[in-house]
Amino acid sequence: MKTEIAKPTETQQEAASEPRIQKSTAREYLESLVVTVILALFGTTFLIQAFKIPSSSMEDTLLIGDHLMVDKVSYAPPFLARFLPYLSVERDHIIVFRYPLDPGTYFVKRVIGVPGDRIRLRDKQVYRNGVALQEPHAVHKSFRMEDYRDNFPSLPASSAFPDWAAQLEQVMQDGEVVVPEGYYFVMGDNRDYSSDSRYWGFVPRENIVGNPLVIYWSFETTSEEYRKTSVPEYAGRLVEILFEFPQKARWRRLFSLVR
């Protein structure tokens, strides 16, 4: 007498396989999340990153409250130049870089001198390699003359940071600053109110992060607002943005190219 072995029904088969499907689905979600995180980290590290302007040093080119998308590919580190469309840092380009005195802080300035250039200022006028620069982007908002700021380089460098003041005479030739190899001389467009190479020295090439491409958002605010970092202050700022959004949004600056 043959004993008939009951075969599992289709429903039973699906139930038996369901835990494996759930495990596979969870694994797929985890893998997708990991890939997304890796791509995001790669993008913000090597491709593009958002920055905001907290100071007036680049007015009127960039205003406090401008939010920028910064191209990090063009100025990629030299070891990546063979894999990415690498460009050299040129005169008059606007760059984002790590502040030499505090690498955790990012600055935005305009390149005035590249390696080998000779830089000086006389009565606020910038000279590069003996030629007076025509700079439609530069503004002067102070009528007061300051010898060190407006006739740079001048000694003693009492307004400069101590390390730069001690080094300044060593990089001067015939009343001009000579930019050494691997470094850049930068200044803000708001010449009378800019902390730049006049005060703290050259920018090393390895500190340069990228160049701003476009203003993707702009909101009228002040430097003091950016210094408020506590939770209540931040919450108050969000409420302010919510209620004053239509009036303080700089609509005309949206998607403006940075030059």
Secondary structure, DSSP 8 states (H G I E B T S, - for coil): ---------HHHHHHHHHHHHHHHHHHHHHHHHHHHHHHHHHIIIIIEEEEE--SSTTTTTS-TTEEEEEE-STT--GGGTTTTT-----TT-EEEEEETTEEEEEEEEEEEE-TT-EEEEETTEEEETTEE---TT-B----S--HHHHS-S-SS-TTS-HHHHHHHGGGEETTEEE--TTEEEEE-SBGGG--SHHHH--EEGGGEEEEEEEEEEEB---HHHHT--SHHHHHHHHHHHHHHHHHHB-GGGTTEE--
